């Protein structure tokens, strides 16, 4: 690994390039976006409004992670599965939680507006509820996990994921588990299946082996740095990405701009398994906000980022196109600004309200709410062609 690539894999690099992009836009050099202070205040107020509505007591705000989608509809599906794991050591339960989290996150790129999932009657509930987008992807993936779809021994030991099974997964397996039909299409189906097949070939006997890698990296102590979780994810899972550097894209003025969105989403989703195994995850704010279409959409729909060209709202772009790279970098930088002000308004410091909780409490849901008001189906303000591997 070259020194440049090593640096581009760090959260510090993500923030440094994002700040450069923000300055570039503030200086009026962007052909695509202008920053509007009044719109940024509107984005902050939208975030505060949804935060106060969802969490009257800010101490109740959980982490923004895949586990929240597993609780869609107010049902704690993991708790129901955990009942079947009683008697296992806490470390093994953590590995199985990581098995689930890794597989589910890799299936989590945008579903598209036409797909939904009707949940069967599992997890102690009556079933029959229909979910779309992130919740639907989360519920579908935990249902597949519960049924042993990722285990080498689906009947005898279903609640795990094993490399040999993942390596053999086909798009048809994902299509069956996610109820994909001609009238219920899922964006990026082949890309998702390919990610899981590659996951089976990265040299880990199971995704949950990340537990041992991360804990070994802590030097035997109980404190685990959040950035070390991301480092382990990027080191071990880098072979699965279609581009050699992963979620890193060139910009003509800024140079290479890293995001590692899915890897950071996964890192956030590994915090709770580590904590429940008795470890303390520290320095959470080393990781960045997630540059995806809900957080980024909030900024556009609230008027913080004003498109300079109508084409932005009318055409479909690839993930590496200049305006998308700018949009995502600006999202990272401005989420930090919003988080600072949210803390001031709620009277909390970064230790009690880290960025990962600001994302969960407000920005992601505020982005969704504004999207639902402005567009049928609540899709993003800028259309991005997804292959199931980036967003």
C-alpha positions as CSV (number, residue, x, y, z in Angstrom):
1,X,0.0,0.0,0.0
2,X,1.4,3.4,-0.9
3,X,1.5,6.1,1.7
4,X,-1.1,8.1,-0.2
5,X,-3.6,5.1,-0.1
6,X,-2.9,4.6,3.5
7,X,-3.7,8.2,4.2
8,X,-6.9,8.1,2.0
9,X,-8.2,5.2,4.2
10,X,-8.2,7.4,7.3
11,X,-11.1,9.5,8.7
12,X,-8.7,12.4,8.9
13,X,-8.3,12.3,5.1
14,X,-12.0,12.2,4.5
15,X,-12.5,15.4,6.6
16,X,-9.5,17.1,5.2
17,X,-10.7,16.7,1.6
18,X,-14.2,17.5,2.6
19,X,-13.1,20.8,4.2
20,X,-11.2,21.7,1.0
21,X,-14.3,21.1,-1.0
22,X,-16.3,23.3,1.3
23,X,-13.8,26.1,0.9
24,X,-13.8,25.6,-2.9
25,X,-17.6,26.0,-2.9
26,X,-17.6,28.9,-0.5
27,X,-15.1,30.7,-2.8
28,X,-17.6,30.4,-5.7
29,X,-15.4,28.1,-7.7
30,X,-17.9,25.2,-8.1
31,X,-19.8,24.9,-11.3
32,X,-22.5,22.9,-9.5
33,X,-23.2,24.2,-6.0
34,X,-23.5,27.4,-3.9
35,X,-23.6,27.4,-0.2
36,X,-26.5,29.3,1.4
37,X,-26.3,30.2,5.1
38,X,-30.0,30.6,5.5
39,X,-30.5,27.2,4.0
40,X,-28.0,25.7,6.4
41,X,-29.9,27.2,9.3
42,X,-33.1,25.6,7.9
43,X,-31.3,22.2,7.7
44,X,-30.3,22.7,11.4
45,X,-33.8,23.6,12.4
46,X,-35.3,20.6,10.5
47,X,-32.8,18.4,12.3
48,X,-33.7,19.8,15.7
49,X,-37.4,19.5,15.0
50,X,-37.2,15.8,14.2
51,X,-34.8,15.1,17.0
52,X,-37.0,16.6,19.7
53,X,-40.0,14.8,18.3
54,X,-38.4,11.4,18.2
55,X,-36.4,11.8,21.4
56,X,-37.9,14.1,24.0
57,X,-35.0,12.9,26.3
58,X,-31.8,13.3,24.3
59,X,-30.1,10.7,26.5
60,X,-32.3,8.1,24.8
61,X,-30.8,8.7,21.4
62,X,-29.1,5.5,20.1
63,X,-26.3,5.0,17.6
64,X,-27.0,5.4,13.9
65,X,-26.4,1.8,12.8
66,X,-27.8,-1.2,11.0
67,X,-29.4,-2.3,14.3
68,X,-32.0,0.4,14.0
69,X,-33.4,-1.0,10.8
70,X,-33.6,-4.4,12.5
71,X,-36.0,-2.7,14.9
72,X,-38.4,-1.4,12.2
73,X,-42.0,-1.3,13.2
74,X,-41.0,-1.2,16.9
75,X,-40.0,-4.9,17.0
76,X,-36.5,-5.9,18.2
77,X,-35.8,-8.7,15.9
78,X,-32.2,-9.3,17.2
79,X,-33.5,-9.7,20.7
80,X,-35.8,-12.5,19.5
81,X,-32.8,-14.2,17.7
82,X,-30.6,-13.8,20.8
83,X,-32.9,-16.0,22.8
84,X,-31.8,-18.8,20.5
85,X,-28.1,-18.1,21.4
86,X,-28.4,-18.3,25.2
87,X,-25.6,-20.2,26.7
88,X,-23.0,-19.2,24.1
89,X,-20.0,-17.1,25.3
90,X,-20.5,-13.3,24.9
91,X,-17.6,-13.2,22.5
92,X,-19.2,-15.8,20.2
93,X,-22.5,-13.9,20.4
94,X,-20.6,-10.8,19.3
95,X,-19.1,-12.7,16.4
96,X,-22.6,-13.8,15.2
97,X,-23.9,-10.2,15.6
98,X,-21.0,-9.1,13.4
99,X,-21.7,-11.9,10.9
100,X,-25.2,-10.4,10.6
101,X,-24.1,-6.8,10.5
102,X,-21.5,-7.2,7.9
103,X,-23.7,-9.2,5.5
104,X,-26.7,-6.8,6.0
105,X,-24.6,-3.7,5.5
106,X,-23.2,-5.0,2.3
107,X,-26.8,-5.5,1.1
108,X,-27.7,-2.0,2.1
109,X,-27.1,0.2,-1.0
110,X,-30.2,2.1,-2.2
111,X,-33.1,-0.3,-3.0
112,X,-34.8,2.0,-5.5
113,X,-38.3,3.4,-5.4
114,X,-40.2,0.4,-6.7
115,X,-39.1,-2.3,-4.2
116,X,-40.7,-3.4,-1.0
117,X,-40.6,-6.3,1.4
118,X,-43.5,-8.0,3.1
119,X,-42.3,-9.6,6.3
120,X,-43.5,-13.1,7.1
121,X,-44.6,-14.0,10.7
122,X,-41.3,-14.4,12.5
123,X,-39.7,-13.0,15.6
124,X,-42.7,-13.4,17.8
125,X,-44.8,-11.0,15.7
126,X,-47.8,-11.5,13.5
127,X,-46.0,-10.6,10.4
128,X,-47.6,-9.1,7.3
129,X,-46.0,-5.6,7.5
130,X,-44.5,-4.2,4.4
131,X,-41.3,-2.2,4.5
132,X,-39.3,-0.3,1.8
133,X,-35.9,1.2,1.3
134,X,-33.5,0.9,4.3
135,X,-36.0,-0.7,6.7
136,X,-37.0,-3.2,4.1
137,X,-33.4,-4.1,3.3
138,X,-32.7,-4.5,7.0
139,X,-35.7,-6.7,7.7
140,X,-35.2,-8.8,4.6
141,X,-31.5,-9.5,5.5
142,X,-32.2,-10.4,9.1
143,X,-34.9,-12.7,7.9
144,X,-32.4,-14.4,5.6
145,X,-30.0,-14.7,8.5
146,X,-32.6,-16.2,10.7
147,X,-33.4,-18.8,8.1
148,X,-29.7,-19.8,7.7
149,X,-29.3,-18.3,4.3
150,X,-25.6,-17.4,5.0
151,X,-24.7,-20.4,7.1
152,X,-22.8,-23.5,6.0
153,X,-25.2,-25.5,8.2
154,X,-28.6,-23.8,7.6
155,X,-30.6,-26.3,9.6
156,X,-28.2,-27.2,12.4
157,X,-26.6,-23.8,13.1
158,X,-28.4,-21.1,11.1
159,X,-27.5,-18.0,13.0
160,X,-24.1,-17.3,11.5
161,X,-22.4,-16.4,8.2
162,X,-19.6,-18.6,6.8
163,X,-17.2,-17.8,4.0
164,X,-17.9,-21.0,2.0
165,X,-21.6,-20.2,1.9
166,X,-21.2,-16.6,1.0
167,X,-18.8,-17.4,-1.8
168,X,-21.5,-19.6,-3.4
169,X,-24.3,-17.0,-3.2
170,X,-26.0,-16.2,-6.5
171,X,-28.2,-13.3,-7.5
172,X,-31.1,-15.7,-7.4
173,X,-30.5,-16.4,-3.7
174,X,-30.7,-12.7,-2.9
175,X,-33.7,-12.3,-5.2
176,X,-35.6,-15.0,-3.4
177,X,-34.7,-13.7,0.1
178,X,-35.7,-10.1,-0.9
179,X,-38.9,-11.1,-2.7
180,X,-37.7,-9.7,-6.0
181,X,-40.1,-10.1,-8.9
182,X,-40.7,-8.4,-12.2
183,X,-43.2,-6.1,-10.4
184,X,-40.9,-5.7,-7.4
185,X,-37.5,-4.9,-8.8
186,X,-34.4,-4.2,-6.5
187,X,-31.8,-1.9,-7.8
188,X,-28.3,-3.4,-8.0
189,X,-29.2,-7.0,-7.3
190,X,-26.2,-8.5,-9.1
191,X,-23.8,-6.0,-7.5
192,X,-25.1,-7.0,-4.0
193,X,-24.6,-10.7,-4.7
194,X,-21.2,-10.1,-6.1
195,X,-20.2,-8.2,-2.9
196,X,-21.2,-11.1,-0.8
197,X,-19.4,-13.6,-3.0
198,X,-16.2,-11.5,-2.8
199,X,-16.7,-11.3,1.0
200,X,-16.5,-15.1,1.1
201,X,-13.1,-14.9,-0.6
202,X,-11.3,-12.3,1.5
203,X,-9.5,-14.8,3.7
204,X,-11.8,-14.6,6.8
205,X,-13.6,-17.8,7.7
206,X,-16.6,-15.7,8.7
207,X,-17.3,-11.9,8.8
208,X,-17.5,-12.2,12.6
209,X,-13.7,-12.8,12.7
210,X,-13.5,-9.0,12.7
211,X,-14.3,-9.2,16.4
212,X,-11.0,-11.0,17.0
213,X,-9.1,-8.7,14.7
214,X,-10.4,-5.5,16.4
215,X,-10.0,-6.8,19.9
216,X,-6.4,-8.0,19.2
217,X,-5.6,-4.5,17.8
218,X,-6.7,-3.0,21.1
219,X,-3.7,-4.6,22.8
220,X,-5.7,-6.6,25.2
221,X,-7.3,-3.5,26.8
222,X,-11.0,-2.8,27.1
223,X,-10.9,0.4,25.0
224,X,-11.3,0.2,21.2
225,X,-10.9,3.3,19.1
226,X,-13.6,3.8,16.5
227,X,-11.0,4.6,13.8
228,X,-9.3,1.2,14.5
229,X,-12.6,-0.5,13.7
230,X,-12.7,1.3,10.3
231,X,-9.1,0.4,9.7
232,X,-9.8,-3.2,10.2
233,X,-12.8,-3.1,8.0
234,X,-10.9,-1.3,5.2
235,X,-7.9,-3.6,5.6
236,X,-9.8,-6.9,5.5
237,X,-12.7,-6.1,3.2
238,X,-10.9,-3.9,0.6
239,X,-10.7,-6.8,-2.0
240,X,-14.5,-6.8,-2.3
241,X,-14.8,-3.3,-3.8
242,X,-15.0,-2.9,-7.6
243,X,-12.5,-0.1,-7.6
244,X,-8.9,-0.6,-6.3
245,X,-9.1,2.2,-3.7
246,X,-12.8,1.6,-2.8
247,X,-15.0,4.6,-2.2
248,X,-12.4,7.2,-3.3
249,X,-13.1,9.4,-6.3
250,X,-11.1,12.1,-8.3
251,X,-12.1,15.7,-8.4
252,X,-10.4,18.1,-10.9
253,X,-9.7,20.8,-8.2
254,X,-9.4,18.8,-5.0
255,X,-7.7,15.6,-6.2
256,X,-8.7,12.2,-4.7
257,X,-11.6,12.5,-2.4
258,X,-12.3,9.5,0.0
259,X,-15.6,8.7,1.6
260,X,-15.7,5.0,2.6
261,X,-19.4,5.5,3.3
262,X,-20.4,1.8,3.4
263,X,-17.3,0.9,5.4
264,X,-18.1,3.6,8.0
265,X,-21.7,2.6,8.1
266,X,-20.4,-0.9,8.9
267,X,-18.0,0.4,11.5
268,X,-20.8,2.2,13.3
269,X,-22.8,-1.0,13.1
270,X,-20.0,-3.0,14.8
271,X,-19.9,-0.7,17.9
272,X,-22.9,-2.3,19.7
273,X,-21.7,-5.9,19.3
274,X,-18.3,-4.8,20.8
275,X,-19.9,-3.0,23.6
276,X,-22.2,-5.9,24.5
277,X,-19.1,-8.1,24.7
278,X,-17.7,-5.8,27.4
279,X,-15.5,-3.5,25.4
280,X,-15.6,0.3,25.4
281,X,-15.6,2.0,22.0
282,X,-14.0,5.4,22.3
283,X,-13.3,8.5,20.1
284,X,-16.5,7.9,18.1
285,X,-16.2,11.3,16.5
286,X,-13.1,10.3,14.7
287,X,-15.4,8.8,12.1
288,X,-17.4,11.1,9.8
289,X,-20.9,11.7,8.8
290,X,-22.2,9.4,6.1
291,X,-22.3,11.0,2.6
292,X,-25.4,9.3,1.3
293,X,-28.6,10.6,-0.2
294,X,-30.6,11.1,3.0
295,X,-28.0,13.3,4.7
296,X,-27.1,14.9,1.4
297,X,-30.7,15.3,0.4
298,X,-31.4,17.2,3.6
299,X,-28.8,19.9,2.6
300,X,-30.3,20.3,-0.9
301,X,-34.0,20.2,0.1
302,X,-33.4,22.6,3.0
303,X,-31.6,25.0,0.7
304,X,-28.1,24.8,2.3
305,X,-26.7,23.6,-1.0
306,X,-28.2,25.4,-4.0
307,X,-27.7,23.8,-7.4
308,X,-26.2,26.1,-10.0
309,X,-27.4,24.0,-13.0
310,X,-30.9,22.6,-13.6
311,X,-29.2,19.5,-15.0
312,X,-28.4,18.5,-11.4
313,X,-32.1,17.9,-10.7
314,X,-33.0,16.5,-14.1
315,X,-30.3,14.1,-15.1
316,X,-28.9,10.8,-13.7
317,X,-25.3,10.8,-12.6
318,X,-22.7,8.1,-11.9
319,X,-21.1,7.9,-8.4
320,X,-17.8,9.3,-9.8
321,X,-19.2,12.3,-11.6
322,X,-17.9,15.6,-10.5
323,X,-21.2,16.9,-9.0
324,X,-21.7,13.8,-7.0
325,X,-18.2,13.9,-5.6
326,X,-18.8,17.5,-4.6
327,X,-22.2,16.7,-3.1
328,X,-20.9,13.9,-0.9
329,X,-17.8,15.9,0.3
330,X,-20.0,18.9,1.2
331,X,-22.3,16.5,3.1
332,X,-19.4,15.3,5.2
333,X,-18.2,18.8,6.0
334,X,-21.7,20.3,6.7
335,X,-22.8,17.4,8.9
336,X,-20.0,18.3,11.3
337,X,-21.3,21.9,11.4
338,X,-24.9,20.8,12.0
339,X,-23.8,18.5,14.8
340,X,-21.9,21.3,16.6
341,X,-25.0,23.4,16.6
342,X,-27.4,20.6,17.6
343,X,-25.2,20.0,20.6
344,X,-25.4,23.7,21.6
345,X,-29.2,23.8,21.2
346,X,-29.6,20.6,23.3
347,X,-27.0,21.5,25.9
348,X,-24.9,18.4,25.3
349,X,-21.2,18.0,24.5
350,X,-19.7,15.7,22.0
351,X,-19.1,12.9,24.5
352,X,-22.8,12.7,25.3
353,X,-24.0,13.4,21.8
354,X,-21.4,12.1,19.3
355,X,-22.0,12.6,15.6
356,X,-23.3,9.1,15.2
357,X,-26.2,10.0,17.5
358,X,-26.9,13.2,15.6
359,X,-27.2,11.2,12.4
360,X,-29.7,8.9,14.1
361,X,-31.7,11.5,15.9
362,X,-32.1,14.0,13.2
363,X,-30.2,14.5,9.9
364,X,-31.1,11.1,8.3
365,X,-34.8,11.3,9.3
366,X,-35.0,15.1,8.5
367,X,-33.6,14.3,5.0
368,X,-36.2,11.6,4.6
369,X,-39.1,13.8,5.8
370,X,-38.1,16.7,3.4
371,X,-37.8,14.2,0.5
372,X,-41.3,12.9,1.2
373,X,-42.7,16.4,1.1
374,X,-41.0,17.3,-2.2
375,X,-41.0,14.2,-4.4
376,X,-43.4,11.3,-5.0
377,X,-41.8,8.2,-3.4
378,X,-39.4,10.3,-1.3
379,X,-36.4,9.7,-3.5
380,X,-33.2,11.7,-3.6
381,X,-33.1,15.2,-5.1
382,X,-30.3,14.1,-7.4
383,X,-30.5,10.8,-9.3
384,X,-27.6,8.5,-9.0
385,X,-27.1,5.3,-11.0
386,X,-26.5,2.6,-8.4
387,X,-24.9,-0.8,-8.9
388,X,-25.6,-1.8,-5.3
389,X,-22.0,-1.2,-4.1
390,X,-21.6,2.5,-3.2
391,X,-24.8,4.1,-1.9
